[in-house]
Amino acid sequence: MTTGVGKVLVTRKIQRRGRSVLVTVGVPQPFSSTDASYVCRLRIEGLQPGPMMIRATGNQPVQALLSGLGEVSSRLSVTLPDFLSDAHIGGDLTPLHA
């Protein structure tokens, strides 16, 4: 599955605004070989005509991940525990538009 987020960490389908929305969260990766920062790439499908790509950064992998999950929580108006409650670890869901 090519999603543009790298290796998939978590996927979650959720209903928002009367639509089925698929969120794909990538594993945080080093931002560059010379920088100590990390980036977590996320993809949200179903809210607008094309997929929405988000890049969240942090000094540590967990900071980048939490920053990205915070963006998802804010954009979808869902609490983080609710979002993660039915998430699939490892990305076993297919994209909405295969």
QUIMOJO-V823164 format. One line per field, one symbol per residue. phi: phi as a letter, one per 30 degrees, with the letter a starting at -180 (. if undefined). psi: psi as a letter, one per 30 degrees, with the letter a starting at -180 (. if undefined). burial: b if it has 16 or more other ideal C-beta (glycine too) atoms within 10 Angstrom, else e. A space follows every 10 residues. Layout:
phi->???
psi->???
burial->???
//
This chain:
phi->.cbiciddcb bacbcbhibd cccbcddebe dadccddbbc cbbccjdbec dccbccbadb eddddddddd ddeddchbdd dddddbdcdj icccddcd
psi->kjfggakkek lkkkkkhglk kkkkklkklk elffkgllkk klkkkfflel kkkkjkllfl eeeeeeeeee eeeeffhkle eeefegljkf hgkllei.
burial->eebebeebbb bbbbeeeeee bbbbbbbbee beeeeeebbb bbbbbbbeee beebebebee eebbbbbbbe bbbebbebee eebbeebeee bebeeeee
//
